């Protein structure tokens, strides 16, 4: 019974950590092509 309880605690803790990491996100790598372009603003 003790082993089963420890296994359930470990699985629930792993699931909690995975859900926190999924909600937080890691950012990832920004795109290497495309994106923002310089905008030319005419003088006033």
PDB file of N, H, CA, C and O in Angstrom:
ATOM      1  N   UNK A   1       0.822  -1.195   0.000  1.00  0.00           N
ATOM      2  CA  UNK A   1       0.000   0.000   0.000  1.00  0.00           C
ATOM      3  C   UNK A   1       0.867   1.260   0.000  1.00  0.00           C
ATOM      4  O   UNK A   1       0.511   2.263  -0.618  1.00  0.00           O
ATOM      5  N   UNK A   2       1.995   1.202   0.690  1.00  0.00           N
ATOM      6  H   UNK A   2       2.284   0.387   1.191  1.00  0.00           H
ATOM      7  CA  UNK A   2       2.892   2.350   0.761  1.00  0.00           C
ATOM      8  C   UNK A   2       3.483   2.678  -0.609  1.00  0.00           C
ATOM      9  O   UNK A   2       3.636   3.846  -0.965  1.00  0.00           O
ATOM     10  N   UNK A   3       3.813   1.634  -1.372  1.00  0.00           N
ATOM     11  H   UNK A   3       3.689   0.685  -1.082  1.00  0.00           H
ATOM     12  CA  UNK A   3       4.385   1.828  -2.710  1.00  0.00           C
ATOM     13  C   UNK A   3       3.351   2.458  -3.634  1.00  0.00           C
ATOM     14  O   UNK A   3       3.679   3.344  -4.424  1.00  0.00           O
ATOM     15  N   UNK A   4       2.109   2.005  -3.539  1.00  0.00           N
ATOM     16  H   UNK A   4       1.843   1.285  -2.897  1.00  0.00           H
ATOM     17  CA  UNK A   4       1.038   2.563  -4.373  1.00  0.00           C
ATOM     18  C   UNK A   4       0.812   4.034  -4.054  1.00  0.00           C
ATOM     19  O   UNK A   4       0.621   4.844  -4.961  1.00  0.00           O
ATOM     20  N   UNK A   5       0.832   4.382  -2.783  1.00  0.00           N
ATOM     21  H   UNK A   5       0.987   3.724  -2.046  1.00  0.00           H
ATOM     22  CA  UNK A   5       0.631   5.778  -2.386  1.00  0.00           C
ATOM     23  C   UNK A   5       1.769   6.657  -2.903  1.00  0.00           C
ATOM     24  O   UNK A   5       1.529   7.759  -3.395  1.00  0.00           O
ATOM     25  N   UNK A   6       3.011   6.170  -2.791  1.00  0.00           N
ATOM     26  H   UNK A   6       3.206   5.275  -2.391  1.00  0.00           H
ATOM     27  CA  UNK A   6       4.145   6.940  -3.297  1.00  0.00           C
ATOM     28  C   UNK A   6       4.081   7.103  -4.808  1.00  0.00           C
ATOM     29  O   UNK A   6       4.427   8.162  -5.332  1.00  0.00           O
ATOM     30  N   UNK A   7       3.641   6.067  -5.514  1.00  0.00           N
ATOM     31  H   UNK A   7       3.360   5.206  -5.089  1.00  0.00           H
ATOM     32  CA  UNK A   7       3.520   6.151  -6.970  1.00  0.00           C
ATOM     33  C   UNK A   7       2.457   7.175  -7.370  1.00  0.00           C
ATOM     34  O   UNK A   7       2.654   7.941  -8.313  1.00  0.00           O
ATOM     35  N   UNK A   8       1.341   7.187  -6.657  1.00  0.00           N
ATOM     36  H   UNK A   8       1.181   6.564  -5.891  1.00  0.00           H
ATOM     37  CA  UNK A   8       0.285   8.158  -6.954  1.00  0.00           C
ATOM     38  C   UNK A   8       0.743   9.585  -6.665  1.00  0.00           C
ATOM     39  O   UNK A   8       0.421  10.500  -7.422  1.00  0.00           O
ATOM     40  N   UNK A   9       1.482   9.783  -5.590  1.00  0.00           N
ATOM     41  H   UNK A   9       1.743   9.039  -4.974  1.00  0.00           H
ATOM     42  CA  UNK A   9       1.999  11.118  -5.275  1.00  0.00           C
ATOM     43  C   UNK A   9       2.988  11.562  -6.348  1.00  0.00           C
ATOM     44  O   UNK A   9       2.965  12.716  -6.775  1.00  0.00           O
ATOM     45  N   UNK A  10       3.853  10.656  -6.781  1.00  0.00           N
ATOM     46  H   UNK A  10       3.872   9.719  -6.433  1.00  0.00           H
ATOM     47  CA  UNK A  10       4.838  11.008  -7.800  1.00  0.00           C
ATOM     48  C   UNK A  10       4.147  11.351  -9.124  1.00  0.00           C
ATOM     49  O   UNK A  10       4.540  12.308  -9.791  1.00  0.00           O
ATOM     50  N   UNK A  11       3.133  10.589  -9.509  1.00  0.00           N
ATOM     51  H   UNK A  11       2.814   9.812  -8.967  1.00  0.00           H
ATOM     52  CA  UNK A  11       2.421  10.866 -10.754  1.00  0.00           C
ATOM     53  C   UNK A  11       1.659  12.182 -10.691  1.00  0.00           C
ATOM     54  O   UNK A  11       1.639  12.939 -11.662  1.00  0.00           O
ATOM     55  N   UNK A  12       1.037  12.454  -9.558  1.00  0.00           N
ATOM     56  H   UNK A  12       1.053  11.840  -8.769  1.00  0.00           H
ATOM     57  CA  UNK A  12       0.297  13.706  -9.447  1.00  0.00           C
ATOM     58  C   UNK A  12       1.242  14.904  -9.430  1.00  0.00           C
ATOM     59  O   UNK A  12       0.926  15.952  -9.993  1.00  0.00           O
ATOM     60  N   UNK A  13       2.397  14.756  -8.788  1.00  0.00           N
ATOM     61  H   UNK A  13       2.654  13.905  -8.331  1.00  0.00           H
ATOM     62  CA  UNK A  13       3.376  15.835  -8.781  1.00  0.00           C
ATOM     63  C   UNK A  13       3.928  16.082 -10.177  1.00  0.00           C
ATOM     64  O   UNK A  13       4.112  17.231 -10.577  1.00  0.00           O
ATOM     65  N   UNK A  14       4.194  15.017 -10.917  1.00  0.00           N
ATOM     66  H   UNK A  14       4.045  14.083 -10.592  1.00  0.00           H
ATOM     67  CA  UNK A  14       4.686  15.168 -12.289  1.00  0.00           C
ATOM     68  C   UNK A  14       3.633  15.827 -13.174  1.00  0.00           C
ATOM     69  O   UNK A  14       3.969  16.662 -14.014  1.00  0.00           O
ATOM     70  N   UNK A  15       2.377  15.466 -12.999  1.00  0.00           N
ATOM     71  H   UNK A  15       2.104  14.788 -12.317  1.00  0.00           H
ATOM     72  CA  UNK A  15       1.310  16.089 -13.769  1.00  0.00           C
ATOM     73  C   UNK A  15       1.160  17.561 -13.437  1.00  0.00           C
ATOM     74  O   UNK A  15       0.917  18.375 -14.327  1.00  0.00           O
ATOM     75  N   UNK A  16       1.301  17.914 -12.165  1.00  0.00           N
ATOM     76  H   UNK A  16       1.498  17.252 -11.441  1.00  0.00           H
ATOM     77  CA  UNK A  16       1.210  19.317 -11.764  1.00  0.00           C
ATOM     78  C   UNK A  16       2.343  20.132 -12.370  1.00  0.00           C
ATOM     79  O   UNK A  16       2.115  21.228 -12.880  1.00  0.00           O
ATOM     80  N   UNK A  17       3.560  19.606 -12.318  1.00  0.00           N
ATOM     81  H   UNK A  17       3.745  18.715 -11.903  1.00  0.00           H
ATOM     82  CA  UNK A  17       4.707  20.316 -12.891  1.00  0.00           C
ATOM     83  C   UNK A  17       4.548  20.472 -14.397  1.00  0.00           C
ATOM     84  O   UNK A  17       4.856  21.528 -14.950  1.00  0.00           O
ATOM     85  N   UNK A  18       4.068  19.423 -15.064  1.00  0.00           N
ATOM     86  H   UNK A  18       3.817  18.566 -14.616  1.00  0.00           H
ATOM     87  CA  UNK A  18       3.864  19.499 -16.513  1.00  0.00           C
ATOM     88  C   UNK A  18       2.811  20.540 -16.864  1.00  0.00           C
ATOM     89  O   UNK A  18       2.967  21.267 -17.844  1.00  0.00           O
ATOM     90  N   UNK A  19       1.744  20.624 -16.081  1.00  0.00           N
ATOM     91  H   UNK A  19       1.617  20.033 -15.285  1.00  0.00           H
ATOM     92  CA  UNK A  19       0.704  21.609 -16.383  1.00  0.00           C
ATOM     93  C   UNK A  19       1.204  23.028 -16.139  1.00  0.00           C
ATOM     94  O   UNK A  19       0.851  23.936 -16.891  1.00  0.00           O
ATOM     95  N   UNK A  20       2.016  23.239 -15.109  1.00  0.00           N
ATOM     96  H   UNK A  20       2.303  22.501 -14.498  1.00  0.00           H
ATOM     97  CA  UNK A  20       2.566  24.573 -14.856  1.00  0.00           C
ATOM     98  C   UNK A  20       3.490  24.979 -15.991  1.00  0.00           C
ATOM     99  O   UNK A  20       3.442  26.120 -16.449  1.00  0.00           O
ATOM    100  N   UNK A  21       4.333  24.058 -16.450  1.00  0.00           N
ATOM    101  H   UNK A  21       4.372  23.131 -16.078  1.00  0.00           H
ATOM    102  CA  UNK A  21       5.238  24.386 -17.547  1.00  0.00           C
ATOM    103  C   UNK A  21       4.472  24.651 -18.836  1.00  0.00           C
ATOM    104  O   UNK A  21       4.871  25.511 -19.621  1.00  0.00           O
ATOM    105  N   UNK A  22       3.393  23.935 -19.063  1.00  0.00           N
ATOM    106  H   UNK A  22       3.069  23.237 -18.425  1.00  0.00           H
ATOM    107  CA  UNK A  22       2.608  24.137 -20.276  1.00  0.00           C
ATOM    108  C   UNK A  22       1.910  25.495 -20.243  1.00  0.00           C
ATOM    109  O   UNK A  22       1.842  26.182 -21.262  1.00  0.00           O
ATOM    110  N   UNK A  23       1.394  25.883 -19.080  1.00  0.00           N
ATOM    111  H   UNK A  23       1.449  25.325 -18.252  1.00  0.00           H
ATOM    112  CA  UNK A  23       0.719  27.180 -18.974  1.00  0.00           C
ATOM    113  C   UNK A  23       1.720  28.324 -19.053  1.00  0.00           C
ATOM    114  O   UNK A  23       1.435  29.365 -19.646  1.00  0.00           O
ATOM    115  N   UNK A  24       2.868  28.135 -18.467  1.00  0.00           N
ATOM    116  H   UNK A  24       3.100  27.289 -17.986  1.00  0.00           H
ATOM    117  CA  UNK A  24       3.880  29.187 -18.469  1.00  0.00           C
ATOM    118  C   UNK A  24       4.479  29.364 -19.858  1.00  0.00           C
ATOM    119  O   UNK A  24       4.679  30.495 -20.300  1.00  0.00           O
ATOM    120  N   UNK A  25       4.765  28.279 -20.549  1.00  0.00           N
ATOM    121  H   UNK A  25       4.602  27.360 -20.190  1.00  0.00           H
ATOM    122  CA  UNK A  25       5.374  28.351 -21.862  1.00  0.00           C
ATOM    123  C   UNK A  25       6.864  28.588 -21.758  1.00  0.00           C
ATOM    124  O   UNK A  25       7.361  29.067 -20.739  1.00  0.00           O
ATOM    125  N   UNK A  26       7.551  28.256 -22.791  1.00  0.00           N
ATOM    126  H   UNK A  26       7.147  27.867 -23.619  1.00  0.00           H
ATOM    127  CA  UNK A  26       9.003  28.389 -22.790  1.00  0.00           C
ATOM    128  C   UNK A  26       9.483  29.482 -23.722  1.00  0.00           C
ATOM    129  O   UNK A  26      10.680  29.767 -23.751  1.00  0.00           O
ATOM    130  N   UNK A  27       8.598  30.107 -24.487  1.00  0.00           N
ATOM    131  H   UNK A  27       7.625  29.875 -24.463  1.00  0.00           H
ATOM    132  CA  UNK A  27       9.022  31.171 -25.383  1.00  0.00           C
ATOM    133  C   UNK A  27       9.374  30.644 -26.756  1.00  0.00           C
ATOM    134  O   UNK A  27       8.798  31.088 -27.749  1.00  0.00           O
ATOM    135  N   UNK A  28      10.284  29.733 -26.837  1.00  0.00           N
ATOM    136  H   UNK A  28      10.752  29.373 -26.030  1.00  0.00           H
ATOM    137  CA  UNK A  28      10.675  29.166 -28.116  1.00  0.00           C
ATOM    138  C   UNK A  28      11.669  30.042 -28.862  1.00  0.00           C
ATOM    139  O   UNK A  28      12.190  31.015 -28.316  1.00  0.00           O
ATOM    140  N   UNK A  29      11.923  29.688 -30.104  1.00  0.00           N
ATOM    141  H   UNK A  29      11.500  28.898 -30.547  1.00  0.00           H
ATOM    142  CA  UNK A  29      12.886  30.398 -30.945  1.00  0.00           C
ATOM    143  C   UNK A  29      12.123  31.370 -31.827  1.00  0.00           C
ATOM    144  O   UNK A  29      11.131  30.977 -32.440  1.00  0.00           O
ATOM    145  N   UNK A  30      12.549  32.631 -31.915  1.00  0.00           N
ATOM    146  H   UNK A  30      13.355  32.951 -31.417  1.00  0.00           H
ATOM    147  CA  UNK A  30      11.859  33.569 -32.802  1.00  0.00           C
ATOM    148  C   UNK A  30      12.052  33.182 -34.268  1.00  0.00           C
ATOM    149  O   UNK A  30      13.028  32.512 -34.604  1.00  0.00           O
ATOM    150  N   UNK A  31      11.144  33.589 -35.133  1.00  0.00           N
ATOM    151  H   UNK A  31      10.351  34.133 -34.860  1.00  0.00           H
ATOM    152  CA  UNK A  31      11.269  33.226 -36.542  1.00  0.00           C
ATOM    153  C   UNK A  31      12.548  33.799 -37.155  1.00  0.00           C
ATOM    154  O   UNK A  31      12.947  34.923 -36.851  1.00  0.00           O
ATOM    155  N   UNK A  32      13.175  33.016 -38.012  1.00  0.00           N
ATOM    156  H   UNK A  32      12.851  32.103 -38.259  1.00  0.00           H
ATOM    157  CA  UNK A  32      14.427  33.423 -38.631  1.00  0.00           C
ATOM    158  C   UNK A  32      14.217  34.172 -39.943  1.00  0.00           C
ATOM    159  O   UNK A  32      15.140  34.823 -40.433  1.00  0.00           O
ATOM    160  N   UNK A  33      13.021  34.090 -40.518  1.00  0.00           N
ATOM    161  H   UNK A  33      12.272  33.561 -40.120  1.00  0.00           H
ATOM    162  CA  UNK A  33      12.731  34.772 -41.781  1.00  0.00           C
ATOM    163  C   UNK A  33      11.439  35.551 -41.623  1.00  0.00           C
ATOM    164  O   UNK A  33      10.592  35.203 -40.800  1.00  0.00           O
ATOM    165  N   UNK A  34      11.289  36.613 -42.416  1.00  0.00           N
ATOM    166  H   UNK A  34      11.977  36.896 -43.084  1.00  0.00           H
ATOM    167  CA  UNK A  34      10.074  37.415 -42.342  1.00  0.00           C
ATOM    168  C   UNK A  34      10.124  38.345 -41.150  1.00  0.00           C
ATOM    169  O   UNK A  34      11.205  38.768 -40.740  1.00  0.00           O
ATOM    170  N   UNK A  35       8.984  38.668 -40.591  1.00  0.00           N
ATOM    171  H   UNK A  35       8.105  38.324 -40.924  1.00  0.00           H
ATOM    172  CA  UNK A  35       8.948  39.496 -39.397  1.00  0.00           C
ATOM    173  C   UNK A  35       8.732  40.962 -39.724  1.00  0.00           C
ATOM    174  O   UNK A  35       8.067  41.303 -40.702  1.00  0.00           O
ATOM    175  N   UNK A  36       9.301  41.824 -38.897  1.00  0.00           N
ATOM    176  H   UNK A  36       9.841  41.547 -38.103  1.00  0.00           H
ATOM    177  CA  UNK A  36       9.077  43.261 -39.024  1.00  0.00           C
ATOM    178  C   UNK A  36       9.930  43.862 -40.137  1.00  0.00           C
ATOM    179  O   UNK A  36      11.037  43.404 -40.419  1.00  0.00           O
ATOM    180  N   UNK A  37       9.380  44.898 -40.755  1.00  0.00           N
ATOM    181  H   UNK A  37       8.481  45.270 -40.525  1.00  0.00           H
ATOM    182  CA  UNK A  37      10.112  45.658 -41.764  1.00  0.00           C
ATOM    183  C   UNK A  37      10.229  47.103 -41.303  1.00  0.00           C
ATOM    184  O   UNK A  37       9.395  47.584 -40.537  1.00  0.00           O
ATOM    185  N   UNK A  38      11.256  47.790 -41.766  1.00  0.00           N
ATOM    186  H   UNK A  38      11.934  47.399 -42.389  1.00  0.00           H
ATOM    187  CA  UNK A  38      11.411  49.205 -41.435  1.00  0.00           C
ATOM    188  C   UNK A  38      10.319  49.999 -42.156  1.00  0.00           C
ATOM    189  O   UNK A  38      10.023  49.763 -43.328  1.00  0.00           O
ATOM    190  N   UNK A  39       9.740  50.932 -41.431  1.00  0.00           N
ATOM    191  H   UNK A  39       9.981  51.123 -40.480  1.00  0.00           H
ATOM    192  CA  UNK A  39       8.708  51.774 -41.988  1.00  0.00           C
ATOM    193  C   UNK A  39       9.287  53.146 -42.255  1.00  0.00           C
ATOM    194  O   UNK A  39       9.885  53.761 -41.372  1.00  0.00           O
ATOM    195  N   UNK A  40       9.106  53.628 -43.484  1.00  0.00           N
ATOM    196  H   UNK A  40       8.620  53.129 -44.202  1.00  0.00           H
ATOM    197  CA  UNK A  40       9.594  54.978 -43.803  1.00  0.00           C
ATOM    198  C   UNK A  40       8.483  55.978 -43.552  1.00  0.00           C
ATOM    199  O   UNK A  40       7.408  55.907 -44.148  1.00  0.00           O
ATOM    200  N   UNK A  41       8.766  56.911 -42.654  1.00  0.00           N
ATOM    201  H   UNK A  41       9.639  56.969 -42.170  1.00  0.00           H
ATOM    202  CA  UNK A  41       7.787  57.935 -42.303  1.00  0.00           C
ATOM    203  C   UNK A  41       8.179  59.223 -43.016  1.00  0.00           C
ATOM    204  O   UNK A  41       9.303  59.693 -42.842  1.00  0.00           O
ATOM    205  N   UNK A  42       7.280  59.813 -43.817  1.00  0.00           N
ATOM    206  H   UNK A  42       6.367  59.431 -43.958  1.00  0.00           H
ATOM    207  CA  UNK A  42       7.637  61.071 -44.498  1.00  0.00           C
ATOM    208  C   UNK A  42       7.763  62.214 -43.500  1.00  0.00           C
ATOM    209  O   UNK A  42       6.987  62.289 -42.548  1.00  0.00           O
ATOM    210  N   UNK A  43       8.727  63.100 -43.704  1.00  0.00           N
ATOM    211  H   UNK A  43       9.358  63.039 -44.478  1.00  0.00           H
ATOM    212  CA  UNK A  43       8.885  64.231 -42.777  1.00  0.00           C
ATOM    213  C   UNK A  43       7.694  65.199 -42.899  1.00  0.00           C
ATOM    214  O   UNK A  43       7.083  65.309 -43.963  1.00  0.00           O
ATOM    215  N   UNK A  44       7.379  65.884 -41.820  1.00  0.00           N
ATOM    216  H   UNK A  44       7.875  65.795 -40.956  1.00  0.00           H
ATOM    217  CA  UNK A  44       6.254  66.821 -41.808  1.00  0.00           C
ATOM    218  C   UNK A  44       6.708  68.229 -42.041  1.00  0.00           C
ATOM    219  O   UNK A  44       5.888  69.147 -42.062  1.00  0.00           O
TER     220      UNK A  44
END
